Amino acid sequence: MTTTSELMHWRLQALLRENSFPDLEYLGERPSYKTGNEVPWYRIGGAEVPVDAITELDAMEEEDDAL
């Protein structure tokens, strides 16, 4: 059965394939501090986060300052 963490990983991978995000990077697999299992890790902003610690994903739109 597919886990919530796997679904989040697939969603993040799809976002990275289709877009360019300077503040989102896939780091590979490492042990999670939550479970100890090998899971995908991402750099989000300045934080390194295991995928099983990401609970939701929302896009933030930048405002156009050139009005």
N, C-alpha and C positions, 0 to 999 in steps of 0.2 A: 504494500500500500504506500502511496506517495505521501510524504510528510509535508507539513506547512513550510518547513525550512527548505525542502527541495523545490517546492513551488516558488518560494521567494528567490532562490538562487536562479532558477530558470527565467524568472521575470527580470531580474537584474542583468543576466546575460543577454537577454533580448534587448533591453534598453541600451546596453553597451555596444551591441552589434549595430543598432539602428541610429544611434546618436553619438555625439561627442560631449562628454561631461568632464570638465577639468577637475571636479571635486569628487569623482567616483572612479575607483580603480579596483580591479580584481587582483587579489594578492596570492591566491593559491589556497591549498588546504593545510590546516593546522589543527591541533587539538583545541576544542572550545573550552573556555573557562566555565561555561555553564554545565556542560555534560561530560567533558573529557573526550568526546568522540571527535574524529577527524571531520571537519566541516569546512566549507568555503569561507574565506575571509575577504572583506572588502575594506578599502580606505574610503571613508565618507567624510569629506571635509578634512580635518586633521586627525580624525579618530580611526583606529583600526578596530573593526567590529566583526565578530563571527556571525554568519548568516542566521544562526538560531537565536541571536539576540535582537534581530530586526523584526519588529512586530507589524509595521505598516510602512507603506511607501507612498509619499505624496510629492507631486511636482510643485515647485515654486516657480512662478513666472516672474521674470525681471520686468520692471517698469521701464518704459522708454522715456529717458530724460531729455530727449531732443525735441521737445514740443515747442 
